[in-house]
Amino acid sequence: MAALTAFLLANSPLAGGYNQFWNTPISIAFGPFSSAHSLHFWINDGLMAIFFFVVGLEIKRELLVGELSTRKQAMFPIMAAIGGMLLPGLIFSAFNPPGSAYFTGWGIPTVTDIAFAIGVLALLGDRVPLGLKVFLTALAIIDDLGAVLIIALFYSHAIEWHYIILSIALIGVLMLMNRSGARQLLYYAILGVALWYAMLMSGVHPTLAGVLLAFTIPANSKIRADQFCEDGVSTFNRIATTCSRIEDCSILSEKDYQESVQHIETLCEEAQSPLQRLEHSLGPWVTYFIMPVFALANASVSIGSYHLTDALLHPVTLGILLGLIFGKQLGITAFAWLSVRLGWTTLPVGISWAQVYGASCLGGIGFTMSIFITNLAFAEPELISAAKIGILLASLLSGILGCLALWRFLPKRSQNTETIV
């Protein structure tokens, strides 16, 4: 809805005001430090740092306890992700060879939008096997990690080494905090903002500070599960005893009741890891606020100056369109098959190669990450518009194709449901 709104506004009489709004200057100053940029900048480089922070939390969780925690488990989605990044980049380069004015956009079709891909998969409900959901999630997370590396290595500006040294020092302090058992998230947030500013001034894209900060967030809980259960049961029994002594159990007059409830709240916080708590609390903000705002600010394409045929035949548009639609599905499926063929891993239980192909089609939904890299790769409005046309069309067609393929290849009803007694 946000992307469609942006498109309609960019092609309406309100286009001038729409564009002017995103160029509204906003300044933030703290003592000798100040930063003045447009609203568009604060969305793409500020809010998106939080997006990348949540991505980093997901990557760390998967590396510790998820599908990437063992080599044999990880090889299937890792190889699929490598193929899904390599082949689209090659297809784009075939239309925009190295040395050409448009080659800098090669990274645009290499990435997948995890939220949209998982969202389309969710439309098919309980027909989707658990193994396929896990595969697509792991694939998208590895793809995000690849996108982070691409941005860091190929889309950073001239490096200011003294700010790089400051960034490394801040990361070192954050790691020491983690090792020493510090769990106060406010301290991590303050140092995270400092890291973001240092990376902004260094020439490395500041959103990468979000991923680096996420890797330093503690992933262990303060108390064990058995301690939580034992103390929790004791406290709940104390609450029940308190309530049984009074007629209406008023929470305002009963001090024992209030203290017990507060103790339960503390126990819940100590039983959760800071990583888990942050991922749970920030996830809805990223999904329902940051991503729609990003789409509203970046999904606009003014087609008034374009002839549709000319726009579709632009080498940037063609490279992205074919890279996302065909490069993703062929690269993901072929490299996943190769990893099994070479004996590095096995096909996950409960899914077929036809279903892997259907999921690979959803990998062509590049939307958020592709638009993000577009803004880094190109400065000319004409090239940005051509890239966005390719991204929007490819994402739409990939979503439809993936949905139809999975509808055809998935069982008519889930074979993984259990009877709960």
HUZI-V635278 format. One record per pair of residues at least 24 apart in sequence whose C-alpha atoms are under 10 Angstrom apart, sorted by the first residue. I is the first residue (numbers start at 1). GAP is how many residues later the second one is. Records with the same first field share a line. If there is no record, write none. Layout:
I=GAP  GAP
//
This chain:
1=291  294  295
2=289  290  291  292  293  294  295  296  297  298
3=288  289  290  291  292  293  294  295  296  297  298  364  389
4=291  292  295  296
5=290  291  292  294  295
6=287  289  290  291  292  293  294  295  296
7=288  289  290  291  292  293  294  295  296
8=292  293  294
9=287  291  292  293
10=289  290  291  292  293  294
11=289  290  291  292  293
12=290  292
15=285  287
18=278  279  282
19=278  281
21=276
22=274  275  276
33=164
34=163
35=162
39=258
40=254  257  258
41=256
43=247  248  250  251  254  255
44=162  163  246  249  250  253  254  328  331
45=151  155  160  161  162  163  327
46=147  150  151  160  161  164
47=160  239  242  243  244  246  247
48=158  159  160  162  238  242  243  245  246  324
49=144  147  156  157  158  159  160  161  162
50=157  158  159  160  161  164  232  233  235  236  240
51=156  159  160  231  232  234  235  236  239  240
52=92  93  96  155  156  157  158  159  160  161  162  234
53=139  154  155  156  157  158  159  160  161  162  225  226  229  233
54=156  157  159  160  221  224  225  226  227  228  229  232
55=59  86  89  90  93  155  156  159  224  228  231
56=85  88  89  92  152  153  154  155  156  157  158  159  160  161  223
57=153  154  155  156  157  158  159  160  162  218  219  221  222
58=79  80  83  153  156  157  217  218  221
59=79  81  82  83  85  86  152  155  156
60=81  151  154  155  156  157  159  215
61=154  158  214  215  218
62=75  76  79  80
63=75
64=155
66=68  72
67=67  68  70  71  72
68=70  71  73  74
71=273  274
72=271  272  273  274
73=62  65  271  272  273  274  275
74=61  64  65  68  270  271
75=261  264  265  269  270  271
76=59  62  63  256  259  260  261  262  263  264  268  269  270  271  272
77=57  58  59  60  61  62  63  64  65  66  255  258  259  262  268
78=57  60  61  62  63  64  65  254  257  258  261
79=60  63  252  253  254  255  256  257  258  259  260  261  265  266
80=55  56  58  59  60  62  63  248  249  250  251  252  253  254  255  256  257  258  259  276  280
81=29  30  31  55  57  58  59  60  61  62  63  64  65  247  250  251  252  254  255  279  282
82=28  57  60  61  64  246  249  250  253  254
83=27  244  245  246  247  248  249  250  251  252  253  255
84=25  26  27  28  55  56  59  239  240  242  243  244  245  246  247  248  249  250  251  252  276  279  280
85=24  25  26  27  58  61  62  238  239  242  243  246  247  278
86=24  237  241  242  245  246  249
87=236  237  239  240  241  242  243  244  245
88=231  232  233  234  235  236  237  238  239  240  241  242  243  276
89=230  231  234  235  238  239
90=229  233  237
91=227  228  229  230  231  232  233  235  236
92=223  224  225  226  227  228  229  230  231  232  235
93=222  223  226  227  230
94=221  225  229
95=219  220  221  222  223  224  225  227
96=219  220  222  223
101=277
102=213  214  275  276  281
103=213  274  275
104=50  51  269  270  272  273  274
105=50  211  214  215  265  268  269  270  271  272  273  278  279  282
106=210  213  214  217  267  268  271
107=40  43  44  47  48  213  262  263  266  267  269  270
108=39  42  208  211  212  215  216  258  259  261  262  263  264  265  266  267  268  269  279  280  282  283
109=210  211  212  213  214  215  216  218  219  255  256  257  258  260  261  262  264  265  278  281  282  285
110=33  34  36  37  40  210  213  214  217  218  253  254  256  259  260  263
111=29  31  32  33  34  35  36  37  39  213  217  252  253  254  255  256  257  258  259  260  262
112=27  28  29  30  31  32  35  212  216  250  251  252  253  254  255  256  257  258  283
113=27  28  30  31  249  250  251  252  253  254  255  256  257  282
114=24  25  26  27  29  30  248  249  251  252  253  254  255
115=25  171  172  176  250  252  253
116=246  247  249  250  251  252  279  283
117=242  243  244  245  246  247  248  249  250  278  281  282  285  286
118=241  244  245
119=243  280
120=239  242  245  279  280  282  283
121=237  238  241  278  281  282  285  286
122=281
123=280
124=279  282  283  286  289
125=288  289
126=285  286  287  288  289  290  291
127=279  280  283  284  285  286  287  288  289  290
128=223  227  278  279  282  283  284  285  286  287  288
129=220  221  222  226  281  282  284  285  286  287  288
130=218  219  220  221  284  285  286  287
131=216  217  218  219  220  221  285
132=216  217  218  219  220  223  224  226  227
133=218  226
134=214
135=213  216  221  224
136=220  223  224  226  227
139=193  220  221  224
140=223
143=220
144=225
145=66
147=222  223  226
148=57  59  60  63  221
149=59
150=223
151=53  54  56  57  221  222  225  226
152=51  52  53  54  55  56
153=51  52
154=50  222  223
155=48  49  50  218  220  221  222
156=44  46  47  48  49  50  220  221
157=43  44  45  46  47  48  219
158=44  45  46
159=40  42  43  44  45
160=38  39  40  41  42  43  44
161=40  41  42
162=36  39  40
163=32  34  35  36  37  38  39  40  41
164=31  34  35  36  37  38  39  40
165=33  34  37
166=28  29  32  33  36
167=27  28  29  30  31  32  33  34  35  42
168=27  30  31
169=26
170=24  25  28  43
171=24  38  41  42  44  45
172=44
173=43
174=38  39  41  42  43
175=38  40  41  42  43
176=40
177=39  40  41
178=37  38  39  40  41  42
179=37  39
181=37  39  41
182=35  36
183=34  35  36  37  38  39  87  90  91  92
184=34  90
185=32  33  89  90  93
188=25  26  28  29
189=24
205=171
214=61  64  65
215=60
216=59
217=56  57  58  59  61
218=55  56  57  58
219=53  54  55  56  57  58
220=50  51  52  53  54  55  56
221=47  48  49  50  51  52  53  54  55
222=45  47  48  49  50  51  52
223=44  45  46  47  48  49  50
224=46  47  48
225=45  46  47
226=45
227=40  44
228=36  39  40  42  43
229=38  42
231=32  33  36
232=28  31  32  33  35  36
233=31
234=26
235=24  25  26  28  29  32
236=24  25  27  28
291=77
292=76
294=74  77  78
295=72  73  76  77
298=70  73  74  76  77  86  90
299=68  69  72  86  89  90  92  93
300=85  88  89
301=80  81  83  84  85  86  87  88  91
302=79  80  83  84  87
303=82  83  86
305=77
306=76  79  80
308=81
310=76
311=71  74  75  76  78  79
312=74  77  78  81
313=73
314=69  72  73  76
315=68  71  72  75
316=67  68  69  70  71  72  73  74
317=66  67  68  69  70  71  72  73  74  76  77
318=68  69  71  72  73  76
319=68  71
320=44  46  50  66  67  68  69  70  71  72  73  74
321=43  66  67  68  69  70  71  72  73  74  76  77
322=42  68  72
323=41  67  68  71
324=37  38  39  40  41  42  46  66  67  69  70  71  73  74
325=35  36  37  38  39  40  41  66  68  69  70  71  72  73  74  76  77
326=34  35  37  38  68  72
327=33  34  36  37
328=29  32  33  34  35  36  37  38  70
329=27  28  29  30  31  32  33  34  35  69  73
330=27  30  31
331=29  32
332=24  25  27  28  29  31
333=24  25  26  27  28
336=24
350=65  66
351=58  59
352=57  58
353=56
354=51  52  54  55  56
355=47  50  51  52  53  54  55  56
356=49  50  53
357=45  48  49  52
358=40  41  43  44  45  46  47  48  49  50  51  52
359=39  40  42  43  44  46  47
360=38  42  45
361=34  36  37  38  39  40  41  42  43  44  45
362=33  34  35  36  37  38  39  40  41  43  44
363=32  35  36  39
364=27  30  31  32  33  34  35  37  38
365=26  27  28  29  30  31  32  33  34  35  37
366=24  25  26  28  29  30  32
367=24  25  26  27  28  29
370=25
//
